[in-house]
Each structure stands twice: as structure tokens, then as C-alpha cells.
Amino acid sequence: MISYQDAPDIRRKVESIILKLKFNHIPFERLHCIRSNGSASRNIIARCHALPKIMQKCLKVQASYIIEIISENFDNMKEEEQMKTLIHEILHIPKTFGGGFKHHNTISKRKVDFLFKKFKSTFQ
């Protein structure tokens, strides 16, 4: 059975990425970070979830996004690979922050690597 816990450690990393890469379209208060345990998936490291427009309308709430870390697959990765994974997940969030989702055909390894180098350079 899958369980979910808040992930403040992931939240700090995601906030750092957002600030340093100037992803100003992402409001922190509507972005959540969760760690799941018990997944049978061996190929998925992390997921980005969006609250679709119909749910926003019916629940009378604004768009929100969740970055879910699959603990069994993420936690033992090297720090650099974790950060690249988080950058990848953040890239799924469109500039409109409206509940939509950018698909994998718009997110390349090259782009993630470029942004990771840019992120690392902010520490120098």
C-alpha cells in the first residue's frame, strides 16, 4: 500500500531551484512536495501532478501542483541526479500555472542538463 508524507527536504530543494533559475511563474504557496513509499513502480523516480481546470472550478480553488518523489527510487540517487530529476519535474509546470501540464515532448535531457549547470553556477 502506498503512503504519502510531506517532504520538507524536497521542498527546500525545489524552492532553491525555482529561485536560482528564476521560475517566477511558480507561486510557492500552491506548489506541494510529497514523498511516497510503497510504490511497485521501478521505472518512475518522480511525478508532477496538476489540479485540472474542472476540479479547480468545482472545488472553487486555484491551480496547484504537486511534485511527488517515489522514495524507493529517488532517495538513494546521487545529489546531482536528484536535482536534475527535480528540475525535470518543475519543467512540467507551464508558465500559465493554470492547471495544465507540459508533456515530455517539450522537456529534453539537454534542457535539464543546461538548467542544472546554470543552477550550479549560482553557487560560485
C-alpha positions as CSV (number, residue, x, y, z in Angstrom):
1,M,0.0,0.0,0.0
2,I,1.3,3.4,-0.9
3,S,1.7,6.0,1.8
4,Y,2.3,9.8,1.4
5,Q,4.2,12.2,3.6
6,D,5.1,15.9,3.3
7,A,8.7,16.2,2.1
8,P,10.1,19.4,3.5
9,D,13.6,18.4,2.4
10,I,12.4,18.2,-1.2
11,R,10.5,21.4,-0.8
12,R,13.7,23.2,0.2
13,K,15.5,21.9,-2.9
14,V,12.6,22.8,-5.2
15,E,12.4,26.3,-3.8
16,S,16.1,26.7,-4.3
17,I,15.8,25.6,-7.9
18,I,12.9,27.9,-8.5
19,L,14.6,30.9,-7.0
20,K,18.0,30.4,-8.6
21,L,16.6,29.6,-12.1
22,K,14.1,32.5,-11.8
23,F,11.0,30.4,-12.4
24,N,8.9,33.3,-11.2
25,H,5.7,31.9,-12.6
26,I,5.6,29.3,-9.8
27,P,3.9,30.5,-6.6
28,F,5.4,28.6,-3.6
29,E,2.1,28.5,-1.7
30,R,0.4,26.5,-4.5
31,L,3.3,24.0,-5.1
32,H,3.5,21.0,-2.8
33,C,6.2,18.3,-2.4
34,I,5.3,14.8,-1.3
35,R,7.3,11.7,-0.7
36,S,5.5,8.4,-1.4
37,N,6.5,5.0,-0.1
38,G,5.3,1.6,-1.1
39,S,5.2,2.1,-4.9
40,A,5.7,-1.1,-7.0
41,S,7.0,1.1,-9.8
42,R,10.7,0.6,-10.6
43,N,10.9,3.0,-13.5
44,I,9.3,6.1,-12.1
45,I,11.5,8.4,-10.0
46,A,9.2,11.3,-9.5
47,R,5.9,12.7,-10.8
48,C,4.4,16.1,-11.3
49,H,0.6,16.3,-10.6
50,A,-1.7,19.1,-11.7
51,L,-5.1,20.0,-10.4
52,P,-7.2,20.2,-13.7
53,K,-9.4,23.1,-14.5
54,I,-12.6,21.2,-13.9
55,M,-11.5,20.3,-10.4
56,Q,-10.5,23.9,-9.7
57,K,-13.9,25.1,-10.9
58,C,-15.9,22.6,-8.9
59,L,-13.9,22.9,-5.8
60,K,-13.6,26.7,-6.2
61,V,-9.8,26.7,-5.7
62,Q,-6.8,28.0,-7.7
63,A,-4.5,25.7,-9.6
64,S,-2.0,23.7,-7.6
65,Y,0.8,21.4,-8.5
66,I,2.4,18.5,-6.5
67,I,5.8,17.1,-7.0
68,E,5.8,13.5,-5.8
69,I,9.1,11.8,-5.1
70,I,9.0,8.0,-5.2
71,S,11.1,7.3,-2.2
72,E,12.3,3.8,-3.2
73,N,13.7,5.2,-6.5
74,F,14.7,8.7,-5.6
75,D,16.2,8.7,-2.1
76,N,19.3,6.6,-2.9
77,M,20.3,8.6,-6.0
78,K,23.3,10.9,-6.0
79,E,22.5,14.6,-5.2
80,E,23.2,15.7,-8.8
81,E,20.8,13.2,-10.2
82,Q,18.2,14.2,-7.6
83,M,18.5,17.9,-8.6
84,K,18.2,17.1,-12.3
85,T,15.1,15.0,-11.6
86,L,13.5,17.9,-9.6
87,I,14.4,20.3,-12.5
88,H,12.7,17.9,-14.9
89,E,9.6,17.8,-12.8
90,I,9.5,21.6,-12.4
91,L,9.7,21.9,-16.2
92,H,6.3,20.1,-16.4
93,I,4.7,23.2,-14.9
94,P,3.6,25.7,-17.6
95,K,4.2,29.4,-17.4
96,T,0.5,30.0,-17.0
97,F,0.4,27.9,-13.8
98,G,-3.3,27.2,-14.6
99,G,-3.6,23.5,-14.0
100,G,-2.2,22.4,-17.4
101,F,0.8,20.2,-17.9
102,K,3.8,20.3,-20.2
103,H,4.4,16.9,-21.7
104,H,7.7,15.0,-22.2
105,N,8.0,16.1,-25.8
106,T,8.8,19.6,-24.6
107,I,11.4,18.5,-21.9
108,S,14.7,17.2,-23.1
109,K,17.7,15.9,-21.2
110,R,19.7,18.6,-22.9
111,K,17.5,21.3,-21.4
112,V,17.6,19.7,-18.0
113,D,21.5,19.5,-18.1
114,F,21.7,23.1,-19.3
115,L,19.5,24.3,-16.4
116,F,21.4,22.1,-13.9
117,K,24.7,23.8,-15.0
118,K,23.1,27.2,-14.7
119,F,21.7,26.3,-11.2
120,K,25.2,25.1,-10.1
121,S,26.9,28.2,-11.4
122,T,24.7,30.3,-9.0
123,F,26.8,28.9,-6.1
124,Q,30.1,30.1,-7.5
